């Protein structure tokens, strides 16, 4: 799960934030939350941070919410290792 902040002054991965459901990756994007632009930017930001193509990250749930579920496809070992470095 990720918490996405649209129109952030500091776009990029902003760390991990605790929630009632467990830790969430915090992603800031400069785009506004209109027409899915912030969702696409969040996917692109996560893909870049993990070193995977943009097509490897997609929104699964939470298109109208700050709390989003993003699915990353690829080598699980490599993705887990990259996430641990963040």
C-alpha positions in Angstrom: 0.0 0.0 0.0 1.1 3.5 -0.6 0.0 7.0 0.5 0.1 9.4 -2.4 0.3 13.1 -1.9 -0.7 15.1 -5.0 0.7 18.5 -5.7 3.6 17.8 -3.4 6.4 20.3 -3.2 8.9 17.4 -2.9 8.0 14.8 -5.6 9.5 11.4 -5.2 9.6 8.7 -2.5 9.2 10.4 0.9 9.8 7.4 3.2 7.5 5.1 5.1 4.5 6.2 7.2 2.7 4.1 9.8 -1.0 3.5 9.6 -3.6 1.4 11.3 -3.1 -1.3 8.6 0.7 -1.3 8.8 3.5 0.7 7.2 2.8 2.4 3.8 5.2 3.9 1.3 4.7 7.6 1.0 4.9 9.0 -2.6 4.8 12.7 -3.5 3.8 13.8 -7.0 3.7 17.3 -8.5 0.6 16.5 -10.6 -2.9 17.4 -9.4 -5.4 14.6 -8.6 -7.5 15.3 -11.7 -8.1 12.9 -14.5 -5.8 10.2 -13.1 -2.7 12.3 -13.5 -1.5 11.8 -9.9 -2.1 8.1 -10.2 0.0 7.8 -13.3 2.7 9.9 -11.8 2.7 7.8 -8.6 3.2 4.6 -10.8 6.0 6.3 -12.7 7.7 7.5 -9.6 7.6 4.0 -8.0 8.8 2.4 -11.2 11.8 4.7 -11.4 12.7 4.2 -7.8 12.6 0.4 -8.2 14.4 0.4 -11.6 11.6 -1.3 -13.5 9.8 0.0 -16.6 6.7 2.2 -16.1 4.5 -0.6 -17.5 5.6 -2.8 -14.6 3.6 -0.7 -12.1 -0.1 -0.3 -12.1 -2.8 0.9 -9.9 -5.0 -1.9 -8.4 -7.2 -0.1 -5.9 -7.7 3.4 -4.6 -8.0 5.5 -7.7 -10.0 8.2 -5.9 -8.2 7.9 -2.6 -4.9 8.9 -1.1 -4.4 5.3 0.0 -3.5 3.3 -3.1 -2.6 -0.3 -3.8 0.1 -0.5 -6.5 1.1 -3.8 -8.2 4.7 -4.2 -9.3 5.5 -7.0 -11.7 8.9 -8.4 -12.2 11.6 -10.3 -10.3 10.3 -10.5 -6.7 13.8 -10.9 -5.3 15.2 -7.8 -7.0 12.1 -5.7 -6.2 12.3 -6.7 -2.5 16.0 -5.8 -2.4 15.3 -2.4 -4.0 12.4 -1.7 -1.5 14.7 -2.6 1.4 17.2 0.1 0.2 14.5 2.8 0.3 
